[in-house]
Each structure stands twice: as structure tokens, then as C-alpha cells.
Amino acid sequence: MQSKRRSRLLCVFMSANANNIFKAFARATHRTPDAEALIYRDRRWTYADLHAAATRAATGMFEAGVSSGDRVAFLAHNSDVYVIGFLATQLLGAIHVPLNFRLEVPEILYILDHCSPKFLYSDTACMPAAEFASAASIAKSPVLEIENLGLTETAVTLAESGGHRDASTAAQLAYTSGTESRPKGALLSDNGLLLQYMSCIEAGDYTSSDVVVHAMPLYHCAQMHCFLLPSLLLGARNVLLEGAEPAAIIDAIRRHQATSFFAPPTVWIGILADSSVASRDLSGLKKGYYGASIMPREVLAKMRIQLPWLGLWNYYGQTEIGPLATALRPQEHARRPASVGRPVLFVETRIVDDEMRTLPPGAVGEIVHRSPQLLLEYYHDPQKTAEAFQDGWFRSGDLGVADDEGYLTVVDRKKDMIKTGGENVASREVEEVIYQHPAVSEVAVIGLPDARWVERVCAFVVLRPGSEADASQIIAHTACLASFKRPKQVIFVRELPKNPSGKIMKRELRKWAAAICGSDRDVAQEPGTCH
């Protein structure tokens, strides 16, 4: 019965009129206008209220000069007005550009210069960085306050057009560091995101009766496009938190009798460690989702002990595919706890060699995807776009292995990628900043296992002859980067391990780190030592 109901829901999305995100949201509103759509702090929005607010916000944007195809950037923490702003851009046919509120001004400046947004919406907390970056940018995008977006009563002049674009054009420009020193802008289309929502609904057993707590930042594709938007389009009830503080999450799950929650492993670790878990009734939580980085097996074991009734899903993918590519479902965890599952509804996945030949089960190779969920292109970067695709397949850069039933296990990171606290950090970006320190001759940055962050950023540094620097000076030199990108550990070495062609062997560095100071120490102060 449940599968039949889910199939009917999928048919709603696949109808001829399901040609963009706002129209899909409007249909959810028409089905259940009085149902509760969103709860944020003390504000509660029915579907009809949220739809009206998004239309008011779109009217204001339109009157300010936003047109179809314009980029509209958002630098703000989670809030109901952030959701309203996203929906408003979709109504107008504009392109939503989410910015990580943890970025430093030079990082924000780069993105503004790259995409030239029509406006930059910011909350009060981010306003100083937003104004400084905008003033220094080439585009000089006007900075507007987000706090009252859609809340002020205005005369609604927009018809419910659902956007002045077709589904094959861009809905969001999501910047991802990937493996490069500079972020790349992935253009995601209406059609691709709608299919991504269907993949999530099918793989994750979403229903309109779900009560979903959203704690991770909405600038992340995972929270926005794997959970919030699919849930809104189904007619579910959504509880939005400002941040991922474990005690607040536990309280929200209990108070709202939430049935569904997603977080990266670091947040699940914090929840399990919180003393209030034992005293709070969380038995209503039936669906637990994790992703963004590898879940340690010991954490999974603790979850089974402390939350034995909870069904678990492992989601794997990347921004460029919307971001869901594969899923491991609850009934599949016992046999394959290290697997990321099998491809979701609209994704094909292969393991290939360097010549794109499909490898047999058990062989390690690159993970490639073919899917209508995939990005349209890297914005203003035809070379990177061409490099990413080969014969219609997207090269993920991840190494993996598939078994004879098609279950995928990721065995290595993307080139130089570090996943710390649910955030992606490109090691090359950190290296380039450290290289600017006058005492540094060579540097290599890797991720090391960490009890709190799953991985921590660690820099191996070779000093110039006759130069001196300590770990605190190296870390202070990276202050231009977001805090999560800065090294939490510095190890000074006399030379870096290299292969015959001169390439630094980062796997050897991980062995060195384990031998020198173990996997859980903080900072190395002197060459070859750990304090």
C-alpha cells in the first residue's frame, strides 16, 4: 500500500505541468493549503501562507529589477525568510546563489566577481562581510537585508507563472571547492533538481506525513535539496533550526515529535554524546539519514544501541549531481555497513579505469555517473566542464569498488579532498595560502582521522633554510580562510615524500602522522615531533 501511494506521489512530479520547482511547490499548496509547511522559532507557516510570502518576496525582487536568468546571492544563516527567498527566485526564474556564511571576505569576493549577482541578500550577522565584499567586488552587487523578505504586506503584482524559464535552464548556482584551489560554480537545472527530489523520495521513503527537522545549513545542497525541498513538495511538516547544536536538535525532535532527521557523522556523534538523549523520548524518530563524510563503524554501533528503533540511510553524492547519487537503506546496513549503497532512481553509476572501461566487481576504479540530475555546466568554465564529462559520463574523482550486486564502497577521497565537520575543504586551496608564508618552502595538506570532526585539516610544512616559524604562526597565516579550512594540526618535516615524477605521496604522509604523533593529537611544534 505504501509503495503504491509513493508511486502516485512520484506521478505528481512527473506530470506534464511539473516543469519547474515553484510550480511543484504551488501544487503542494493547492493540495493542502492549510497544512503546516514550516516552523521556525515562534513562526508557523501553512502552505498557503508560505506560498503567499514567496509571491510577495518575488514581487519585491521583480520591482527592484530582478529578471529571469539573473543571479541572486544569499549570505545568511538558516531562517524562514531564507526559504522564502529561495522560492521567490524560483517564481521569478532567477538563479539562486547560496553562499557559505562561514567564508571569509576574500572567498566571498571571489564568488561575487565570478557570478556578478544582481543582489546579495544578507542577514544581520553576515552584513559586515557582505558589504565589505560587495564594495570590493567588480560587480558592486547591492546588499539587501533578508530579515523581512516576504514578511511585509505588499500589493502582489505577479501572476503565478512558476518562473519565466523552462525546466532545462538553471535554478541554482552552487559553488563547490571540489579538488581545485578555487570554487567552481555548478549550474543545476529545474529539471535536474526535480528528478533529484524524486530520487530522494523513493530512496528515503519520504511521505507527506513526515515531520522533518532541518538543522544543517541551507547553503548546502544536502539539506536544501535532499530534505527540505522534497519534503515541501510532498506536503510534509518541516521544522527549521538555526544551527546544528545537539541539545537544540534533541529538544526539537522531542517537542515536535519529529519522524525524520539528517546530519553528517560529526553531528550524530554530538547527539549520541549529549547526556539529554537518555532522558528525552525520541521514540517518534523513525528515519535517520547521514552523509557528507564516512560514518565510523563504532558510531553506527552506538546508534544501534542508543536508538535501536531508528532506521538508517547512508546518502552519497556530490553537488554536481544535485547531490544524491547512491543510497544505502536500513535493511541493507547489516550486511554492508561500509557501503554507500546502490544508485538511486535517476542515476547510473559505473566503476571505470583511466580509459573509461567498465571494471569487474571487486576492482578499484573511478566512480562515474550518468544522470539527468547532473549539472548543466560549470559556470564560466567550459574547460572544467569538458574535463568533467566523457562520453556523457560525469567523472566524480572518487575511487570506489562495486560488488557483484552493485553495492558501491568508496575507498578513497577525491584528489586532495578533506571532509571535516560536514564541510568540504580543498587541500590545494589551503596549501596555496600557506605557501605565501615567507618561511615556508613546501607544504602538503591532508585530512587525518579525528574523534570530533571525523577528519581534521593537517599541514605538513618544510621550512626554508635559515627560516623559523611555529605552528601558531602558520595557522594564523591562514586567517583569510574560513575557520573550518584552517589547519588544526601542523607537522614540520625536513622533506616531503615524493614519487619518481616528483608528485607528493599523501598516503605516505598519513603513515608519517600516525607514526610521529598518533591520530588524535593537536599540533606539532617542531620538525618531526608532536606536542
N, C-alpha and C positions, 0 to 999 in steps of 0.2 A: 504493500500500500504506500509506504514511504517513498519507494523508488518511483512509483507512478506519479505521485504528487510532485516529486522533484523534476521528473521529465516534463510535466505540464509547465512548471515554472521556467524551465530552460526554453520551452517553446515560446514563452512570452518574449524572451530576449531575441529569439531568432525570427520573430515575425518581420514582415516587410517594413514596418514602421520603426523597427529598433535600430535606427541609423545614427544615433549619437547618444552620448551619456545623459544629457539633460532630458531628452525625450523619454529615456528609460526611467529616469527619476520621476518625471511627470506622471508616467503610467502608474508607478508605485503610489503616488499621491492620489490619483483618481481611484485606485482600488481601495485604499484605506486612509482617507483624508484625516480622520480623527484619531488614528492610532499614533502612539508616541514614537517619534522618529529619533530624537536626540535629547540627551540630558547633559548639561554642562553647568557645574556649580549649582546655583539655585534656579537656573533657567531650563524650562522644559518646552520642547518644540514638538507639536504634532506635525505630521507630514504636510498638512495644508499650510501651517504656519511657516515651516522651513521653506516650502516652495514659494510662498509669498515674499519672504525675506530675501531669497535668492533673486527673485524678479526685481525687487526694489534695488538691491545692490547692482544688478546688471543695468538697470535704468540709470543709476548714478554714474556707473562707468561709461555707459554709452554717451550720456550728456557731457561727460568730461573728455570724450574724444576717442574712446576705445572702439576699435573696429575688428571685424573678423580677421584673424591671422595675426593680430598684434600680440606681442609677448607682454604678459602682466606678471611681475615677480612678487613673491610673498616671502618676507623675512619676519617670522613670528612664531611664537610658541603655540601649542595646541589650544584651540578655543572653538566655540560655536561659530564665531564670525569668520574663522579660517575656513571652515566647511562651507559657509555661505559664500565666501569669496570664490572658492573653487567652483561651486555650482554656477555662480554668476558668470565666470569666464566661459563655462561650457554653454550657457544660454546664448552668449554673445558670439560664440565661435572664436573666441580669443584663445591664446595658448597659455596655460598656467605654468609658471616657472617657480618651483619651490626651492628656497634657499635654506641651507642648514644654519640654524641660528647659533651654532657653536663655531662658525667660521670667523676668522679674524678679518679685519678690514681689507688687507691686500687680496685675500681669497675671494671676498665678496666683489671687490673691484674688478677682478679678472672676469667673473661671470657677467657682470653688468656690461663690461666692454665687449664681451663676446656675443651677447644676445640683444643688447640695446632695448630693454623693455620700455613699453610706453609709460608705465608707472611702476613704482616699487611701494607695495603696501607693507607697513611695519607696525609692530606693537610698541608700546611704550618702552619696554625693556631693551628692544633692539634698535630703537630710534637713533641713538648717537652713532652707532656703527653704520646704520643705513644712510643717514645724512652725510656722514663723512665720506663714505664710499661713493655715493651718488655725486657729491660735489667734485670728487677727484676723477670721476669717470668721463669717458668721451661722450657718452650718451646724455649725461646730466638728467637722468630719469627723475621726474618729480617724485618726492617721497610723500605718501599719504598715510594717515593713521588708519589702522584696521579696526580699532576698538568698536566703532559704531557702524561698521559696514553692514548695511541691510537692516539695522535696527530702527533707523529714523523713518518715520512715515513720509512717503513721497508719493506724488502722483505717478502711477505706473503707466508708462507710455509704450512699453514694449509688448508686442504680441508674443504669445508663447510659440516662438519659432523653433525652439530647440537648437538654435545656433545657425549661423549663415555659412555652413560648410557641409561637405559630405563626409561620410564616415571614414574615408581614406586619407583625410588630412589630419594634421597634428592637433592633439588635445592638450598634451603636456610636453614640456621640455625639461627633462630630468637630468641633472648633472651628476656624473659618476666619475670618481677618480680612476677607476679601473686599474690598469697597471702602468699608467703614464704619469709623468710629472705634473701635467695639467689636467683638470677635469675635462671630460667630454660630455657634450650635450646630446642625450638620446631623445630623438623626437618620437613620441608614442602617439599612435592614432586612436581616434574614437573606436574604430572597428577592432583594432588590436586589443584595446583595453576592455571592450565589451566581451570579447571572446575570452580574455583573461579572467573576467568576472565569472563567466560560465564555468571555466576550468576550476576555479576556486570553489564554486558552489557544489559542483559534482564531486570533486576530490575531498572536500572538507565536510560534506554532509550538512551544509547550511540549510536553515529553514526560516520561514517568516516568524516563527515563534521564538527564535533565539533572542537572548538578552546578552549583548556583547560589550565587554569592557575594552576600551581602546586607550592604552597608556603610552605607547611608543610614539615618537614624533611623526606628525602627518607629512613632513617633508620627505620621509622615507616611503618608497613605493610599497614596501611590505604592508605597513599599517594602513595606508590610504587605499591601495588597490587590491590587496589580498583580503582585507577585512572590512573597512568602513564602507567603501562604495558598494561592494557586492551585498552587504547587509542592508544598506539603504534601499537598493533596488529591489530587494526581496520584500521589504516592508517590516524588517526586524526592528527591535528597540536597541538603541546604541547609547552607551554611557562613555562620555569622553572625559579623560583626565588630563591635567596639565603636564604631568610627567610620570615617570616610572618608579616612584618611590614605593618600596614593598608594602609598608604599612597602609598607605593610601589605597593601593591595589587590593589588598586583602579586605579592607573596610568596604570598598566599592562592590566587590564581588558578593560580600555578605549582605550589605544593605539593599542592593538591587536584585538579589537572587540571580546573579549572572549565570548563564549557562556556557559561555564561550569566552576564551581569553588567549591572546597571543603575546609572546615575548621571546627575545633571544635568550640563550642559556644563562647569561650573566644575571638577568632579571629573575629568572626562575630560581637561580641559586640564592639570590637575596630573599625571595619569598619563602623558600624552604628554611632559611636560617632565621627568619623572623619568629620571635617567641609567641606572637599572637596567632600563628597558624593553628596551633594545637587547641586554643581556646575559642576560635571562631568556627562557626558552622559553614563550611564551604562545600557541603554535600550537593548543593544545587549545580555546582560547576561540573559539567559533563564533558566538555570539549577543551582540550589544551593543545595549543599549537606552538611550535618552536621553529626557529630557523636563524638565518643571518650568519651563524657560525656553527661549528661542530658541537653537539651536546655530549659532554663527557659521560661515559657509561655509568660511572659512580653516581652522577646526578640523576640519571634515569632510574637507577636502582632506588635512590632516596625518594623520588617522586612516587614510585610504586608503593613504597612503604607508608609515606605520609599522606598520599592522596590516591589510595588504591582503586577508587571508583572512577578515576579520571581517564578518559580516552585520549590518547596522544597521537598527534600528527607531526611529522617532520616535513617542512616545506623547503625546497631547494630551488634556486634560480638566480637571476641577476636582473638588474634594472632593465637591460635591453630587451628582455622577454616579458616585461610587464608587471611583476618579475617572476611568476611561478612557472617552473619547468617540470619538476617531478614532485611526487608526494609519497610518503610512507604512512600508511593508515594504521589505526590502532591494532587491528587484527594481524598486522604484518610485523609489529615490533618485536615480538618474542623470538622469532626465528632470525631476524636480520636487524638487530639494534643499531648497527653501524651504517646501515644503508640509508640513502635518501629516497628510496622507492623507485617507482616507475613513472614514465611520462604521463602528464595529465591530458585532459580531453583533447586539446587542440595543439599538442606538441609531439613532434617526432624527435627521438634522440638516438645518436649513434656514438660508438667509440671508434676512432679512426687513427691511422698512422699519419706521418707527415705528408703523405701523398693522398690523403683523404680516402684511403681504402679501409673498408669496414674490418675491424679486428674481431677475432672469435671470442666467445665468452672466456673470461679469466685473464685476458690480455689487457695490459695498461696502455691507454692512449688518450688522445684529447677528446673531450666531450663536445659534440656539435649538435645544434638544434635546427630544425626546420619547422616554422610555425607562422600562422597569420598574426600571432601576438607580438611578433618581433618588431623592433623599432623600424621606422621608415628610413632613417639615416642618422648619422652623427651630424649635428647642425654645423654648417660651415666647415665641414671637414670631409670632402669626398675621398681623400686618400685613406683615412681611417675607416671610412665606410667600405671602401673596396677591399681593404685588408681583412675586415671582419667577416666578409661573406665569400664563400667559394662554392660555386655550382648550386647556389640557393640555400646553402647551409651556413649557419652562423657559428663561428669558431669561438667557443666560450673562453678558451685559455686555461680551463681547468683540466686536470688529468683525472681519469676515472677508470673503473673497471665494471663490467656488467656480468652477471651470472647467466646461466642458461635459461632463466625465466625472465630476464630483462630487468632485474633489480640492479640499480646503479649504486656504486660506492665511490665517493670522491676520495682520491688517495693523495692529492697534493693541491696546493693553492694555485691560484692564478700566479703568473710571474710576479714575484715580489709583493704579493698582496698580503696585508695583515688585517685580521678581523678582531677588533678589540672593543669589548663592551657593546657589540652590535653595530659598530661603525666600521666602514672600510677605510683603510689607510694604505696609500700607495707608497711603498718604501722609497722609491726614487724621488718622490717629492720631498720627503724628509731628508734624504741624502743630499739633495741639491742645496738645501738651506744650510746643513752642517758644513758642506764643502766651502761655504762662504766665510767660515771662521778662519782667521789668518793663521792659526796654529795647526790646522788640520791638513794633513797630506792626503789621506784616503779615508773613506768611510763606507761601511755597508750596514744597512738597516734590515733587521729581520723581526719576526714575531716569535716570542718564546712562550711556553705554557705558563699560565698564571691562574692562581686559585680564585682570584676575584674577577678578572677581566677575560678569562679564557685564554687570551693572548695579550701580551704587553709589547710595546714597541721597545726594541733594544738596538742600540747603535754600537757597532764595533769601530773604533777610531784608531788610526795611525797618525801620530803627530809628526810634524815637520822636524827635521834635525835641529836641535838647539831651541825648540819652542816648548812652551809649557801651557797646560790647561788642565783643569779638573772637571769632573762630571757635572758639577753645578754650573760651570761656565758654558759647557756645551749645551746643556738643557736650556739655560737662559737665552742662548743664542737662537733657539727655535721659538721664541715668544711670538713671532709673526704667524705661527701656525695655530690652528685650533688646538685646544688643550689635549684632546684625545689623540692627536697626531704626534705630540712631543714625546721624546724618549722617556720611559720610566726607568731605564737602565742604560748605563754607558760602560762598555768594557774597552779598555785601552790595550792594544796589541802592537807588536813590533812590525807585523806584516799580515796581510790578508791571504787566505788560501786561494790559489788560482789554478785553473787547468792549463794545459799547454797553449791554448789560444789566448790566455790572459783573462778569461772570464772568472769572476769571483764565484767560488763554490759555497753557496749559502748553506747547503746541507752540512758542510764541514763546520761552519760557524755555530750551528746548533749543537753539534757534538762538543765543540770547544766550550760553549757556555755551560753545558751540563757538567763537563769535567772541571772547569775552573771554579764555578760557584753554585752549581745546582740550578734547579728550575724555578726557585721561588725567592731568590734574594733580590735586593733592590738595586743598588748602584755599585759599580766597580769604580774605585777612585784611582788606582794605579795600574800600570801595564801588567796584565796577567794576573791580577788579584781581584778579590771581591770582598767588599766591606758590608 
